[in-house]
Amino acid sequence: MNEKACVVFVADMKAQADELGGQLEARGYDVCLQEAAPNDAVAAQVRMGAVSPEIEACLTGAVLKIFLI
């Protein structure tokens, strides 16, 4: 089983997130890409406050967590 990578990104960073996801997949990671509102992305990055179930699912079990804000 491959290690999981989570990329949380804001809408303006979608192209970069897609490119990064492809690079990570090429390196053998199972990649989860999750778009988020800026406030939600920051909250998830600093782990303050509740985050959406989709962001939480992406982050859970990820050995690599990347935030494109």
ZICORRA-V446625 format. One line per field, one symbol per residue. phi: phi as a letter, one per 30 degrees, with the letter a starting at -180 (. if undefined). psi: psi as a letter, one per 40 degrees, with the letter a starting at -180 (. if undefined). burial: # if it has 24 or more other ideal C-beta (glycine too) atoms within 12 Angstrom, else .. A space follows every 10 residues. Layout:
# ZICORRA-V446625
phi=???
psi=???
burial=???
This chain:
# ZICORRA-V446625
phi=.ddcbcccbc edcedddddd edddddcjdd cccbdbdedd ddeddchcid cdeddedddd iddbbbbcc
psi=hiihhhhhii deeddddddd ddddddeeih hhhhiiiddd dddddefhii iidddddddh ehehhhhg.
burial=...####### ..#...#..# #..#....#. ######...# #..##..... #...#..##. .#.######
